[in-house]
């Protein structure tokens, strides 16, 4: 026994139980693998041992690699490659030792954990629907580096392996069995080890399929029709989906292609070389830093001020049953909260409740919930026009139209029914919380909780702190957001806060590019090529041009560049009635039952000049302007940290994940290069690209955000 595993002999079988005592789960680390290999070698050399069972003493079998090492690699690329090859050679010795190995999978086996199980001759899992089995490394900018690309391809064939690895699929045990990932399942934990012993004692073969002389790759391998078509299609689809921005996915496909045609020992070497490239890529580092670590910290409510007990919300009040209010009601009822959905009439509130009913009906039709569960959730939503129904609410969220006078009125009406220690929140997307709190009799308990549309799908919630907002209110807001399964970031007050303010620069830059003569199709296609999910013109339509104009009307003043953006939106929305998707026409046409397409009339209003700006500059302008405005938010203390900005930009703005977010993007480009680009853009396109002195100083001193 040591701090990594225990080793016991039971019924002439060596039972190796991984349980890393200095970690909450087992991790695929060099120390762990070396210790396991030493124990396995001991079992092989013991003539009394008939076979070996590998299992876990933690809840999970193994979660995968220690991702901290991706951010701060403790070794050089050469050392990593050599270490991988030593591990590959050692695992091959286990596979060919003549003694059967069984992976007794008691919990989730992901990434390196599943790759470790693949080195065993037989895999048995407990049929627990909470368990997940698969190779999710590509999601993190990496690829399977413990033999996964080679063993899985040989086990289930090239087409299935490509799909599973590139799409980072994870399966429940029953699904994993059907896919051929595992060989058997048992009903309970108690049956797991006995089943593994039985397989060994009943003559389980100590040979991997690829070591059998008669072995053929399922489906015929790379040169088969299906293998060839998979590779040709895979290359095309990968390019279409990633635009070359995610090298780890490309390396994974290449490892399968290059490694499947040669002996597995050489194939493992091919994989190790590609894995080393991905491991040391900027993209993997960015994705792991923000998409894994920052995300998990936020989900756990790390931003919550210390010293406050959990703020439990039994009853939630929502003012306004429109799109946002209806969405907030749904996610809150789904989390088990009683919801009072209030609007100007009960009929209007009932209409908002139908949104929840439609979403639940969809889940019911897919078998995700029962009819009883659906009715129970709907039963938690009480529709009303009576403000007194808000009595005994722990939290009230105002989600009415973006009008300060209206928000002030509903605040005063509602607070009359709230206890002194309860919280009132506004879902405003632009109006400063400090201004809105002027209508409150208890500004210390007044806070902003800004959801994104559609609420049921968007994970981010921006918590906005006004000048008088207390830490008690912040703690309560974070507890609420994490309770409904959303990801909170805390920002300080300003007009537009962080996300809305930066979002405006993206849509605004799209409008300015169009006005300069850049073809609309070029703007939209380049935006997607650089990794944005939707082009700036399309997302403007989604939000609606009329709403953006209303927000700009509410702004205290507009500079010349903002006025140019305003004029573009005004021409379409107010002069031509093209307000966006909600009316079926904006920058795009939205034919009923058919795909949207760019409105041909744009060419008549904004004269195209194909040479106005090159595609590379279009892409840089769209990303640079968001990153630059984010830096201003950090400098002005609207953002509390660069990590919040990175996470908020990924989840709230759709900023490309491979960049790691707005601040990681500046590091990704190189701060000096970023500053040089912006200086050039000031001369060509206007002062909105002016670099703050403090960022220029960072560049001159060679400092970085991470």
C-alpha positions as CSV (number, residue, x, y, z in Angstrom):
1,X,0.0,0.0,0.0
2,X,1.2,3.5,-0.8
3,X,-0.4,6.9,-1.6
4,X,-1.4,5.8,-5.0
5,X,-2.6,2.2,-4.8
6,X,-3.1,-1.0,-2.8
7,X,-2.0,-4.4,-3.9
8,X,-3.7,-7.6,-2.6
9,X,-3.7,-11.3,-3.6
10,X,-7.2,-12.8,-3.5
11,X,-8.0,-16.3,-4.9
12,X,-4.7,-16.3,-6.8
13,X,-5.6,-13.0,-8.4
14,X,-3.7,-9.7,-7.9
15,X,-6.2,-6.9,-7.1
16,X,-4.7,-3.5,-7.8
17,X,-6.8,-0.7,-6.4
18,X,-5.9,2.8,-7.5
19,X,-6.6,5.4,-4.8
20,X,-4.5,8.5,-5.0
21,X,-4.8,9.9,-1.5
22,X,-3.5,13.4,-2.3
23,X,-6.3,13.9,-5.0
24,X,-10.1,13.7,-5.0
25,X,-9.9,11.3,-7.9
26,X,-7.3,9.2,-9.7
27,X,-5.3,11.1,-12.3
28,X,-3.3,9.8,-15.3
29,X,0.0,11.2,-14.0
30,X,3.6,9.9,-14.6
31,X,3.9,9.0,-10.9
32,X,0.6,7.1,-10.9
33,X,1.3,5.2,-14.1
34,X,4.8,4.3,-13.0
35,X,3.5,3.0,-9.6
36,X,0.8,1.0,-11.4
37,X,3.3,-0.5,-13.8
38,X,5.6,-1.6,-11.0
39,X,2.7,-3.3,-9.3
40,X,1.5,-5.0,-12.5
41,X,5.1,-6.2,-13.2
42,X,5.2,-7.6,-9.7
43,X,2.0,-9.6,-10.4
44,X,3.3,-10.8,-13.7
45,X,6.5,-12.1,-12.1
46,X,4.6,-13.9,-9.3
47,X,4.0,-17.5,-10.4
48,X,1.1,-17.8,-7.9
49,X,-0.9,-15.0,-9.7
50,X,-3.2,-16.2,-12.4
51,X,-4.5,-12.8,-13.4
52,X,-4.7,-9.1,-12.5
53,X,-7.7,-6.9,-11.7
54,X,-7.4,-3.1,-11.9
55,X,-10.0,-1.1,-10.1
56,X,-10.4,2.1,-8.2
57,X,-10.9,3.1,-4.6
58,X,-12.3,6.4,-5.5
59,X,-15.9,7.1,-6.7
60,X,-14.5,7.5,-10.3
61,X,-12.3,4.9,-12.0
62,X,-10.0,7.6,-13.3
63,X,-10.8,11.2,-14.5
64,X,-8.0,11.5,-16.9
65,X,-4.8,13.5,-16.9
66,X,-3.7,16.2,-14.5
67,X,-4.5,19.3,-16.5
68,X,-2.5,21.6,-14.3
69,X,0.5,20.2,-16.1
70,X,-0.8,21.6,-19.4
71,X,-0.7,25.1,-18.0
72,X,2.8,24.7,-16.5
73,X,4.5,21.7,-18.2
74,X,7.1,20.2,-15.9
75,X,9.1,18.9,-18.8
76,X,10.3,19.7,-22.3
77,X,8.6,18.3,-25.4
78,X,11.4,15.9,-25.8
79,X,11.1,14.6,-22.2
80,X,7.3,14.3,-22.6
81,X,7.7,12.2,-25.8
82,X,10.3,10.0,-24.2
83,X,8.1,9.5,-21.1
84,X,5.1,8.6,-23.3
85,X,7.1,6.0,-25.2
86,X,8.4,4.4,-22.0
87,X,4.8,4.1,-20.8
88,X,3.6,2.7,-24.2
89,X,6.4,0.1,-24.2
90,X,5.6,-0.9,-20.6
91,X,1.9,-1.2,-21.4
92,X,2.7,-3.4,-24.4
93,X,4.7,-5.6,-22.1
94,X,1.6,-6.0,-19.9
95,X,-0.6,-6.8,-22.9
96,X,1.8,-9.5,-24.1
97,X,2.7,-10.9,-20.7
98,X,0.5,-13.9,-21.0
99,X,-1.5,-13.1,-17.9
100,X,-5.0,-11.7,-18.2
101,X,-5.8,-8.1,-17.1
102,X,-9.3,-7.0,-16.3
103,X,-10.4,-3.4,-15.8
104,X,-13.2,-3.4,-13.2
105,X,-14.7,0.0,-13.9
106,X,-16.5,1.1,-10.8
107,X,-17.0,4.8,-11.9
108,X,-16.4,7.2,-14.7
109,X,-13.4,6.3,-16.9
110,X,-12.6,9.3,-19.1
111,X,-9.6,10.2,-21.2
112,X,-6.4,8.6,-19.7
113,X,-8.7,6.6,-17.4
114,X,-10.4,4.9,-20.3
115,X,-7.1,4.5,-22.2
116,X,-5.7,2.7,-19.1
117,X,-8.7,0.4,-19.2
118,X,-8.1,-0.2,-22.9
119,X,-4.6,-1.7,-22.1
120,X,-6.5,-4.5,-20.2
121,X,-7.7,-7.6,-22.0
122,X,-11.3,-7.3,-20.6
123,X,-13.4,-4.4,-19.3
124,X,-16.4,-4.8,-17.0
125,X,-18.4,-1.7,-15.8
126,X,-21.1,-1.2,-13.2
127,X,-24.3,-0.3,-14.9
128,X,-24.7,3.0,-13.2
129,X,-26.3,5.7,-15.4
130,X,-24.2,8.3,-13.7
131,X,-21.0,6.7,-15.0
132,X,-19.4,8.1,-18.2
133,X,-16.9,6.3,-20.4
134,X,-15.1,7.9,-23.3
135,X,-12.2,10.0,-24.7
136,X,-13.1,13.7,-24.4
137,X,-9.5,15.0,-24.9
138,X,-10.3,16.9,-28.2
139,X,-12.7,19.1,-26.3
140,X,-9.7,20.4,-24.3
141,X,-7.5,21.0,-27.4
142,X,-5.7,17.7,-26.9
143,X,-6.0,14.2,-28.3
144,X,-5.8,10.8,-26.6
145,X,-2.2,10.3,-25.7
146,X,-2.3,7.1,-23.7
147,X,-2.8,4.8,-26.8
148,X,-6.5,5.7,-27.3
149,X,-6.3,6.6,-31.0
150,X,-4.6,3.3,-31.8
151,X,-6.4,0.9,-29.5
152,X,-9.9,2.2,-30.1
153,X,-9.4,2.3,-33.9
154,X,-8.4,-1.3,-33.9
155,X,-11.2,-2.3,-31.5
156,X,-14.2,-0.7,-33.2
157,X,-12.9,0.3,-36.6
158,X,-11.8,3.5,-38.2
159,X,-15.2,5.2,-38.9
160,X,-16.5,4.7,-35.3
161,X,-13.2,5.7,-33.7
162,X,-13.0,8.9,-35.7
163,X,-16.5,9.9,-34.8
164,X,-16.1,9.1,-31.1
165,X,-12.7,10.8,-30.7
166,X,-13.3,13.9,-32.8
167,X,-16.7,14.4,-31.2
168,X,-15.4,13.6,-27.7
169,X,-18.4,11.3,-27.1
170,X,-19.0,10.0,-23.6
171,X,-21.3,7.0,-22.9
172,X,-23.3,5.5,-20.1
173,X,-22.2,1.8,-19.4
174,X,-25.0,0.3,-21.4
175,X,-24.2,2.5,-24.4
176,X,-20.5,1.8,-24.0
177,X,-21.2,-1.9,-24.1
178,X,-23.2,-1.5,-27.3
179,X,-20.4,0.6,-28.9
180,X,-17.8,-2.1,-28.1
181,X,-15.9,0.2,-25.6
182,X,-16.4,-2.4,-22.8
183,X,-17.0,-6.1,-22.8
184,X,-19.6,-6.6,-20.0
185,X,-21.7,-4.8,-17.4
186,X,-22.9,-5.8,-13.9
187,X,-25.8,-4.5,-12.0
188,X,-24.1,-3.5,-8.7
189,X,-20.7,-2.6,-7.3
190,X,-20.8,-5.8,-5.2
191,X,-20.9,-7.9,-8.3
192,X,-18.0,-6.1,-10.0
193,X,-14.9,-7.8,-8.6
194,X,-16.5,-11.3,-8.4
195,X,-17.4,-10.9,-12.1
196,X,-13.8,-9.9,-12.9
197,X,-12.4,-12.9,-11.0
198,X,-14.8,-15.3,-12.7
199,X,-13.7,-14.1,-16.1
200,X,-10.0,-14.8,-15.2
201,X,-10.7,-18.1,-13.5
202,X,-12.8,-19.3,-16.4
203,X,-9.9,-19.0,-18.8
204,X,-10.1,-15.4,-20.0
205,X,-7.7,-14.9,-22.8
206,X,-4.6,-12.8,-22.1
207,X,-4.4,-11.5,-25.7
208,X,-5.4,-8.2,-27.2
209,X,-7.3,-8.5,-30.6
210,X,-4.5,-6.8,-32.4
211,X,-2.0,-9.3,-31.1
212,X,-4.0,-12.2,-32.6
213,X,-2.5,-13.4,-35.9
214,X,-5.9,-13.6,-37.5
215,X,-6.8,-10.1,-36.5
216,X,-8.5,-7.8,-39.0
217,X,-9.6,-4.2,-38.3
218,X,-13.4,-4.1,-38.0
219,X,-14.8,-2.7,-41.3
220,X,-11.6,-3.3,-43.2
221,X,-9.2,-0.6,-42.0
222,X,-8.1,2.6,-43.8
223,X,-8.0,1.2,-47.3
224,X,-11.5,-0.1,-47.1
225,X,-14.4,1.8,-48.7
226,X,-15.7,3.0,-45.3
227,X,-12.2,3.8,-44.0
228,X,-11.3,5.8,-47.1
229,X,-14.7,7.7,-47.1
230,X,-14.3,8.4,-43.4
231,X,-10.9,10.0,-43.8
232,X,-11.9,12.1,-46.8
233,X,-15.1,13.2,-45.2
234,X,-13.4,13.7,-41.8
235,X,-10.8,16.0,-43.3
236,X,-13.5,18.1,-45.0
237,X,-15.9,18.2,-42.0
238,X,-13.1,19.0,-39.6
239,X,-12.0,21.9,-41.8
240,X,-15.6,23.1,-42.1
241,X,-16.2,22.9,-38.4
242,X,-12.9,24.2,-37.0
243,X,-11.4,26.3,-39.8
244,X,-8.0,25.0,-38.6
245,X,-8.4,26.7,-35.3
246,X,-8.2,23.5,-33.2
247,X,-5.0,21.7,-34.1
248,X,-5.6,19.0,-31.5
249,X,-8.6,17.7,-33.5
250,X,-6.4,17.6,-36.7
251,X,-3.7,15.8,-34.9
252,X,-6.1,13.2,-33.6
253,X,-7.4,12.5,-37.1
254,X,-3.8,12.3,-38.4
255,X,-2.8,9.9,-35.6
256,X,-5.5,7.5,-36.6
257,X,-4.7,7.9,-40.3
258,X,-1.0,7.5,-39.9
259,X,-1.0,4.9,-37.1
260,X,-3.6,2.4,-38.2
261,X,-1.6,1.2,-41.2
262,X,1.5,0.1,-39.3
263,X,2.2,-2.2,-36.3
264,X,0.7,-0.9,-33.1
265,X,4.1,-0.2,-31.5
266,X,4.8,2.2,-34.4
267,X,1.3,3.6,-34.2
268,X,1.7,4.4,-30.6
269,X,4.9,6.3,-31.5
270,X,3.0,8.3,-34.1
271,X,0.3,9.1,-31.5
272,X,2.9,10.2,-29.0
273,X,4.5,12.7,-31.5
274,X,1.1,14.2,-32.3
275,X,0.1,14.4,-28.7
276,X,3.3,16.2,-27.8
277,X,2.5,18.8,-30.5
278,X,-1.0,19.3,-29.1
279,X,0.1,19.3,-25.5
280,X,2.5,22.3,-26.0
281,X,0.1,24.3,-28.3
282,X,-1.2,27.7,-27.3
283,X,-4.7,26.5,-28.1
284,X,-4.7,23.6,-25.6
285,X,-3.3,25.9,-22.9
286,X,-6.0,28.5,-23.5
287,X,-8.9,25.9,-23.6
288,X,-7.7,24.2,-20.4
289,X,-7.2,27.4,-18.5
290,X,-10.6,29.0,-19.3
291,X,-12.8,26.2,-20.5
292,X,-11.8,23.8,-17.7
293,X,-10.3,25.5,-14.7
294,X,-12.0,28.9,-14.7
295,X,-15.3,27.3,-15.7
296,X,-15.2,24.7,-12.8
297,X,-14.2,27.4,-10.3
298,X,-17.1,29.6,-11.3
299,X,-19.6,26.7,-11.3
300,X,-18.6,26.0,-7.7
301,X,-19.3,29.6,-6.7
302,X,-15.6,30.6,-6.0
303,X,-16.5,34.3,-6.4
304,X,-18.8,34.1,-3.4
305,X,-17.7,36.4,-0.5
306,X,-16.4,34.4,2.5
307,X,-18.3,34.1,5.7
308,X,-21.9,33.8,4.5
309,X,-24.1,30.8,4.9
310,X,-25.9,29.2,1.9
311,X,-28.8,31.5,0.9
312,X,-31.6,29.1,0.2
313,X,-34.3,30.2,-2.2
314,X,-37.6,28.4,-1.6
315,X,-39.8,31.0,-3.3
316,X,-38.8,33.2,-6.2
317,X,-40.6,36.1,-7.7
318,X,-40.3,37.2,-11.3
319,X,-41.6,40.5,-12.7
320,X,-42.4,40.2,-16.4
321,X,-43.3,37.1,-18.2
322,X,-41.7,37.9,-21.5
323,X,-38.9,35.9,-23.1
324,X,-36.5,36.5,-20.3
325,X,-38.9,36.2,-17.4
326,X,-40.4,33.0,-18.8
327,X,-36.9,31.6,-19.3
328,X,-35.9,32.4,-15.7
329,X,-39.1,30.9,-14.4
330,X,-38.3,27.6,-16.3
331,X,-34.7,27.2,-15.0
332,X,-35.8,28.1,-11.5
333,X,-38.7,25.7,-11.4
334,X,-36.5,23.0,-12.9
335,X,-34.2,23.5,-9.9
336,X,-37.2,22.9,-7.5
337,X,-38.0,26.5,-6.6
338,X,-41.5,27.8,-6.2
339,X,-41.9,30.5,-8.8
340,X,-44.3,33.5,-8.8
341,X,-44.5,34.7,-12.4
342,X,-46.1,38.1,-12.4
343,X,-47.2,40.3,-15.3
344,X,-49.7,43.0,-16.0
345,X,-52.4,40.4,-16.4
346,X,-52.8,36.8,-15.4
347,X,-53.3,35.9,-19.0
348,X,-49.9,37.5,-19.9
349,X,-48.3,35.5,-17.1
350,X,-49.9,32.3,-18.3
351,X,-48.5,32.9,-21.7
352,X,-45.0,33.1,-20.2
353,X,-45.7,29.8,-18.4
354,X,-46.5,28.1,-21.7
355,X,-42.8,28.6,-22.6
356,X,-41.9,26.2,-19.8
357,X,-44.6,23.8,-20.8
358,X,-43.2,23.7,-24.4
359,X,-39.7,23.0,-23.2
360,X,-40.9,20.3,-20.8
361,X,-43.1,18.7,-23.5
362,X,-40.0,18.4,-25.7
363,X,-38.1,16.7,-22.8
364,X,-41.1,14.4,-22.3
365,X,-41.2,13.4,-26.0
366,X,-37.5,12.4,-25.8
367,X,-38.0,10.3,-22.7
368,X,-35.9,12.6,-20.5
369,X,-38.6,13.2,-18.0
370,X,-41.9,11.5,-17.0
371,X,-45.4,13.1,-17.3
372,X,-45.6,13.2,-13.5
373,X,-42.3,15.1,-13.3
374,X,-43.4,17.5,-16.0
375,X,-46.6,18.3,-14.1
376,X,-44.7,18.7,-10.8
377,X,-42.4,21.3,-12.4
378,X,-45.2,23.2,-14.0
379,X,-47.0,23.1,-10.6
380,X,-44.2,25.1,-9.1
381,X,-45.0,28.1,-11.4
382,X,-47.8,30.3,-10.1
383,X,-49.1,32.9,-12.6
384,X,-50.5,36.2,-11.2
385,X,-51.1,39.9,-11.8
386,X,-51.3,40.5,-8.0
387,X,-48.1,42.0,-6.5
388,X,-49.1,40.7,-3.0
389,X,-48.4,37.2,-4.2
390,X,-44.7,38.1,-3.9
391,X,-45.0,38.0,-0.1
392,X,-42.6,35.5,1.5
393,X,-40.3,35.5,-1.6
394,X,-36.6,35.0,-0.9
395,X,-35.6,36.7,-4.1
396,X,-37.4,38.8,-6.6
397,X,-36.0,39.3,-10.1
398,X,-37.3,42.1,-12.3
399,X,-37.3,41.3,-16.0
400,X,-39.4,44.0,-17.5
401,X,-38.7,46.2,-20.5
402,X,-35.4,48.2,-20.6
403,X,-36.9,51.4,-19.2
404,X,-35.7,53.1,-16.1
405,X,-39.0,54.6,-15.0
406,X,-40.8,51.3,-15.5
407,X,-38.2,49.4,-13.5
408,X,-38.3,52.0,-10.7
409,X,-42.1,51.6,-10.4
410,X,-42.1,47.8,-10.2
411,X,-39.2,47.9,-7.7
412,X,-41.1,50.1,-5.3
413,X,-44.3,48.0,-5.7
414,X,-42.5,44.7,-5.1
415,X,-40.3,45.8,-2.2
416,X,-43.4,46.5,-0.1
417,X,-44.0,42.8,0.1
418,X,-40.3,41.7,0.7
419,X,-38.8,41.1,4.1
420,X,-35.9,43.4,5.0
421,X,-33.3,40.7,4.6
422,X,-34.4,39.5,1.2
423,X,-32.9,40.3,-2.1
424,X,-34.2,42.3,-5.1
425,X,-32.5,41.9,-8.5
426,X,-32.7,43.4,-11.9
427,X,-32.2,41.5,-15.1
428,X,-31.2,44.7,-16.9
429,X,-28.7,44.3,-19.7
430,X,-27.5,47.9,-19.9
431,X,-28.9,50.3,-17.3
432,X,-26.4,50.9,-14.4
433,X,-27.5,49.1,-11.2
434,X,-26.6,52.1,-9.1
435,X,-29.1,54.2,-11.0
436,X,-31.8,51.5,-10.7
437,X,-31.1,51.1,-7.0
438,X,-32.1,54.7,-6.4
439,X,-35.7,53.5,-6.5
440,X,-35.0,50.9,-3.8
441,X,-35.6,51.5,-0.1
442,X,-32.8,49.0,0.6
443,X,-30.0,49.5,-1.9
444,X,-27.6,47.2,0.0
445,X,-29.9,44.3,-1.0
446,X,-30.3,45.5,-4.6
447,X,-28.2,43.7,-7.2
448,X,-28.1,43.0,-11.0
449,X,-28.6,39.4,-12.2
450,X,-28.2,39.5,-16.0
451,X,-29.3,36.4,-17.8
452,X,-28.7,35.7,-21.5
453,X,-31.2,34.6,-24.1
454,X,-32.4,31.9,-24.4
455,X,-32.1,31.4,-20.6
456,X,-32.5,27.7,-20.8
457,X,-29.5,27.3,-23.1
458,X,-27.1,30.1,-22.2
459,X,-24.9,29.1,-19.2
460,X,-23.5,32.5,-18.2
461,X,-25.1,34.9,-15.6
462,X,-23.5,38.3,-15.0
463,X,-23.9,39.5,-11.4
464,X,-23.6,43.2,-11.3
465,X,-22.6,45.1,-8.1
466,X,-23.9,48.6,-7.6
467,X,-22.2,51.2,-5.4
468,X,-24.4,50.3,-2.4
469,X,-24.7,46.5,-3.0
470,X,-23.6,44.5,0.0
471,X,-21.5,41.3,0.1
472,X,-24.5,39.6,1.6
473,X,-26.4,40.3,-1.6
474,X,-23.5,39.1,-3.8
475,X,-23.3,35.9,-1.8
476,X,-27.1,35.3,-2.1
477,X,-27.0,36.0,-5.9
478,X,-24.1,33.6,-6.4
479,X,-25.9,30.9,-4.4
480,X,-29.0,31.3,-6.6
481,X,-27.1,31.2,-9.8
482,X,-25.2,28.1,-8.9
483,X,-28.4,26.5,-7.6
484,X,-30.0,26.7,-11.0
485,X,-26.9,25.3,-12.6
486,X,-25.6,28.4,-14.3
487,X,-22.1,29.9,-14.3
488,X,-21.7,33.3,-12.5
489,X,-19.2,36.0,-13.0
490,X,-19.3,39.1,-10.7
491,X,-18.7,42.6,-12.3
492,X,-18.9,46.1,-11.1
493,X,-21.4,48.7,-12.3
494,X,-21.2,50.7,-15.5
495,X,-23.5,51.3,-18.5
496,X,-23.6,48.0,-20.4
497,X,-21.5,46.3,-17.7
498,X,-19.1,43.9,-19.4
499,X,-20.9,41.6,-21.8
500,X,-23.4,44.0,-23.3
501,X,-20.7,46.7,-23.6
502,X,-18.3,44.3,-25.4
503,X,-21.1,42.7,-27.5
504,X,-21.9,46.2,-28.8
505,X,-18.4,46.5,-30.2
506,X,-18.8,43.3,-32.2
507,X,-22.2,44.2,-33.7
508,X,-20.9,47.8,-34.2
509,X,-17.8,46.7,-36.0
510,X,-19.9,44.6,-38.3
511,X,-22.1,47.6,-39.2
512,X,-19.0,49.8,-39.8
513,X,-17.4,47.2,-42.1
514,X,-20.6,47.1,-44.1
515,X,-20.7,50.8,-44.3
516,X,-17.1,50.9,-45.5
517,X,-18.1,48.7,-48.5
518,X,-17.0,45.2,-47.2
519,X,-19.5,42.7,-48.7
520,X,-21.9,41.4,-46.1
521,X,-21.1,37.8,-47.0
522,X,-17.4,38.4,-46.4
523,X,-18.1,39.9,-43.0
524,X,-20.2,37.0,-41.9
525,X,-18.0,34.2,-43.3
526,X,-14.8,35.6,-41.9
527,X,-16.5,35.9,-38.5
528,X,-17.3,32.2,-38.5
529,X,-13.8,31.4,-39.9
530,X,-12.1,33.0,-36.9
531,X,-14.3,31.0,-34.6
532,X,-17.3,33.2,-33.8
533,X,-20.5,31.1,-33.7
534,X,-22.6,33.8,-35.6
535,X,-21.6,36.7,-37.7
536,X,-22.1,40.3,-36.4
537,X,-25.0,41.0,-38.8
538,X,-26.8,37.8,-38.0
539,X,-26.5,38.3,-34.3
540,X,-27.7,41.8,-34.7
541,X,-30.8,40.4,-36.3
542,X,-31.2,37.9,-33.5
543,X,-31.2,40.6,-30.8
544,X,-33.2,43.0,-33.1
545,X,-32.1,46.2,-34.6
546,X,-34.9,48.1,-32.9
547,X,-33.7,47.0,-29.5
548,X,-30.1,48.0,-30.2
549,X,-31.4,51.4,-31.4
550,X,-33.4,51.7,-28.2
551,X,-30.3,51.0,-26.1
552,X,-28.3,53.6,-28.0
553,X,-31.2,56.1,-27.6
554,X,-30.9,55.6,-23.8
555,X,-27.1,56.2,-23.9
556,X,-26.1,59.6,-22.6
557,X,-24.0,60.5,-25.6
558,X,-22.6,59.0,-28.9
559,X,-19.3,59.7,-30.5
560,X,-18.9,60.0,-34.3
561,X,-18.2,56.2,-34.7
562,X,-21.2,55.2,-32.6
563,X,-23.3,57.6,-34.7
564,X,-22.2,55.8,-37.8
565,X,-23.3,52.4,-36.3
566,X,-26.6,54.1,-35.3
567,X,-27.2,55.3,-38.8
568,X,-26.7,51.8,-40.3
569,X,-29.2,50.2,-37.9
570,X,-31.6,53.2,-38.3
571,X,-31.7,52.9,-42.1
572,X,-32.7,49.2,-41.9
573,X,-35.0,49.3,-38.8
574,X,-36.7,52.6,-38.9
575,X,-36.6,53.7,-42.6
576,X,-37.1,50.2,-44.1
577,X,-38.9,48.4,-41.3
578,X,-36.2,45.7,-41.3
579,X,-36.0,45.2,-37.5
580,X,-34.5,41.8,-37.5
581,X,-35.5,38.1,-37.1
582,X,-38.5,38.9,-35.0
583,X,-40.3,40.5,-38.0
584,X,-38.7,38.2,-40.6
585,X,-36.4,40.7,-42.1
586,X,-33.3,42.6,-41.2
587,X,-29.8,42.2,-42.6
588,X,-31.1,38.7,-43.5
589,X,-34.3,37.5,-45.0
590,X,-36.2,34.8,-43.0
591,X,-38.5,32.9,-45.4
592,X,-41.0,30.7,-43.6
593,X,-39.8,27.1,-43.4
594,X,-36.6,27.8,-45.3
595,X,-33.0,28.9,-44.5
596,X,-32.2,32.5,-43.9
597,X,-30.1,34.4,-46.4
598,X,-28.5,37.8,-46.6
599,X,-30.9,40.4,-48.0
600,X,-29.8,41.3,-51.6
601,X,-30.9,44.9,-51.1
602,X,-27.9,45.5,-48.8
603,X,-25.8,45.9,-51.9
604,X,-27.9,48.9,-53.1
605,X,-27.7,50.7,-49.7
606,X,-24.1,50.0,-48.9
607,X,-22.0,50.0,-52.1
608,X,-19.7,47.1,-52.1
609,X,-15.9,47.4,-52.6
610,X,-14.3,44.0,-52.6
611,X,-10.9,45.7,-52.0
612,X,-12.1,47.8,-49.1
613,X,-10.5,45.5,-46.4
614,X,-8.8,42.1,-46.8
615,X,-10.2,39.1,-45.0
616,X,-7.4,38.9,-42.4
617,X,-8.0,42.5,-41.4
618,X,-11.7,41.9,-41.1
619,X,-11.1,39.0,-38.7
620,X,-8.6,40.9,-36.6
621,X,-10.9,43.9,-36.4
622,X,-13.8,41.8,-35.1
623,X,-11.7,40.1,-32.4
624,X,-9.4,43.0,-31.6
625,X,-12.2,45.4,-30.9
626,X,-13.8,43.1,-28.4
627,X,-10.5,42.3,-26.6
628,X,-9.6,46.0,-26.5
629,X,-13.0,47.0,-25.0
630,X,-12.6,44.2,-22.5
631,X,-9.2,45.6,-21.4
632,X,-10.9,49.0,-20.9
633,X,-13.4,47.2,-18.7
634,X,-10.6,45.7,-16.7
635,X,-8.7,49.0,-16.4
636,X,-11.9,50.8,-15.2
637,X,-12.5,48.0,-12.6
638,X,-15.8,46.9,-14.3
639,X,-14.1,43.5,-14.6
640,X,-12.6,42.2,-11.4
641,X,-10.1,39.9,-13.1
642,X,-8.9,38.8,-16.5
643,X,-10.2,35.3,-15.7
644,X,-13.8,36.7,-15.4
645,X,-13.3,38.5,-18.7
646,X,-12.1,35.3,-20.4
647,X,-14.9,33.2,-19.1
648,X,-17.6,35.8,-19.6
649,X,-16.5,36.3,-23.2
650,X,-16.6,32.6,-24.0
651,X,-20.0,31.9,-22.4
652,X,-21.7,35.3,-23.0
653,X,-20.3,36.5,-26.3
654,X,-19.3,33.3,-28.1
655,X,-15.7,34.4,-28.2
656,X,-13.7,31.6,-29.9
657,X,-12.8,28.9,-27.3
658,X,-9.4,28.2,-28.9
659,X,-8.3,31.7,-27.9
660,X,-9.2,31.1,-24.2
661,X,-11.2,34.4,-24.1
662,X,-10.5,38.1,-24.6
663,X,-7.4,38.4,-22.5
664,X,-5.9,35.1,-23.4
665,X,-6.4,36.2,-27.0
666,X,-4.2,39.2,-26.5
667,X,-1.5,36.9,-25.1
668,X,-2.2,34.5,-28.0
669,X,-1.6,37.3,-30.6
670,X,1.2,38.7,-28.5
671,X,0.7,42.0,-26.6
672,X,3.2,43.9,-28.7
673,X,1.7,42.6,-32.0
674,X,-1.8,43.4,-30.7
675,X,-0.8,47.0,-29.8
676,X,0.9,47.4,-33.2
677,X,-2.3,46.2,-35.0
678,X,-4.4,48.6,-33.0
679,X,-2.1,51.5,-33.7
680,X,-2.4,50.7,-37.4
681,X,-6.2,50.4,-37.2
682,X,-6.4,53.9,-35.5
683,X,-4.8,55.5,-38.6
684,X,-7.0,53.5,-41.0
685,X,-10.3,53.0,-39.3
686,X,-10.7,55.4,-36.4
687,X,-10.0,56.2,-32.7
688,X,-12.0,53.3,-31.3
689,X,-8.9,51.2,-31.6
690,X,-6.8,53.6,-29.4
691,X,-4.7,51.6,-26.9
692,X,-4.8,52.6,-23.2
693,X,-1.4,53.7,-21.9
694,X,-1.4,50.9,-19.3
695,X,-1.7,48.2,-22.0
696,X,1.1,49.9,-24.0
697,X,3.3,49.8,-20.9
698,X,2.6,46.0,-20.6
699,X,3.7,45.5,-24.1
700,X,6.9,47.6,-23.7
701,X,7.8,45.7,-20.5
702,X,7.1,42.3,-22.1
703,X,4.4,41.4,-19.5
704,X,1.5,39.1,-20.2
705,X,-1.9,38.4,-18.6
706,X,-1.0,34.7,-17.9
